[in-house]
Amino acid sequence: MQTPSRGLSSGALPPALICTTALTCGVLAALALQIYLSRAGFDFAALWQNPFAASAGHLRTTGPWWAIAGLAFATGGAVAAALSRLPLPWRRFRGLRWAAGAVIVLLLAHIGHSAASAEPAGAGMNVAVGLAGLGIAALFAALGAYLAMRR
């Protein structure tokens, strides 16, 4: 007697799994951007030195923060939209998934290689800035996932 094969079902993913995956992807993309921008010379802590000063320098330092929030929102929304709208299993997109995975790994390796240089003084401020970036990225990735899952 033959036992039936158990393949992947073509049902929808649970919403909690979609939100968690979108949140994780959004946060990781935003943190990679934060590492890249900090190595490119953008100072994330300059905005916190005097938050009530109205100068052009403060306006320049808000750009990277908005870039982090925007990338987290877009990535979280795109991942949630793809996971909630495309039915499983994705056998037709196998080559595309491998190519996208290879590009992501190479991009993260490049960012990690450039982040291997020595960190400037003020490690406590860098930790606070990193945690603030993580919080902003998580908030905006969750918002993007929520808006993408609402039909």
N, C-alpha and C positions, 0 to 999 in steps of 0.2 A: 504494500500500500504506500502510495506516495504522499508525503506531507506537503501541504501548500507552501509555496515560497513566500517569505515575508519581505516584501519590498517596501520602499518608502511610500507612505500614503500621500495622496495629493490633496490633503486637507489644508485648511488655513492654519497659520501659526497662532498661538495664543497672544493676545495683546500685550501681556506682561513681558513676554520674550522679545517681541518687536520693540517695545519701549526700552528695554534693557540693552538690547543690541545697538539701537540707534543712539542711546545715551553714551555708551562706551565708545562707539566710533566717533561721535562728535567731540567727546573729551580728548581722545587720543589725537585727533586731527588738530584741535586747538592747542594742545600742549606741544605738538611738533612745530606748529607755527610760532608759538611763544619762544621755543628754544632757537628756532631759526632767526627770528627777529632780534632776540637778545644778542646773538652772535653777529648779526649785521650791524649792531651799534645802537639799537633803540633802547632807551633806558625806561624800563617800566616803573621804577621806583621814583622817578622824578616828579610824577604827579602827586605822590603822597608827601613830599617834603613840605609843601605849603598849599593845601587844597583850596584855600580861599583867595589865592592871588589870581588876578585876572590879567594874564599876559599871553603873548603869542606863543611862548614856549610851552605853556600848559596845553594850548590847543594842539600843538604838534605831538605832545605825549599821549593825547587821548586817541589818536589814530590807531596805534597798535592794539589798544584795548578793544576798540570797536572792530578791528580786524579779527581778533580772537573770538569775540562774541558772534560776529557774522559767519565765520567759518564753522563754528560749532552749530549754529542754527541751521545753516545750509546742509552740513553733513548729516546732522541728526534727522532733518526732514527728508533728505534724499534716501537715506537708509531705511527709514520708517515707511516711506512711500513705496520703495521697491519691495520690501518684505511684506507689506500688507496688500499689494496689488498684483504681484506676480505669483502665480500658483506654483507650489512645489510639486515635484522635484524639478530642478533646473538643469536637466540633462543637455538641453540644446545649447546652453551658455557655458559649457565646461571649458572650452578653449579661451573664451573671454574671461572667465573667472581666474584661470591660471595666469593669463597675461596681466590682468589687473593686480593679482596678488604679487607677481614678480616686480611690477612697477612700484607698488607700495613698499615692498621690502627693500628695494634699492634706494628709494627716496628716504626711508627711515634710516637706512645705513649711512647715507650721505649726511643727513642731519645729525645723527649720533656721532659720526666721525668729526664733524666740525665742532661739536659740543665738548669734545674731549680736552680742550685747552683749559688752562688754569682759570679758576673763578676769581673775580676781583674781590676786594675786601668788602665786608658787610654781609656776612652769610645769613645773619638773622633777617635782614631786610629782604634778601633774595628768597628765603623760605616763605616769608609773608607774602611776597609778590607772587610766588608760585602757587601758594594756596588760594590766593584771591583769583588768580587766573583759572585755577581748577574749579572754583565755585562758580565763576561767571560762565565758564564753558559748560558745566553741568546744567546750570539753569537754562541757558539758551539752547542747548542740545535737547533737553526735555521739552522745551516749548516748541521747537521745530518738529520733534517727533509727534507731539500732541496735535499740532495743527495739520501735519501730513496724514495722520491716521483718521482725523475727522473728515468725513466725505461730504 
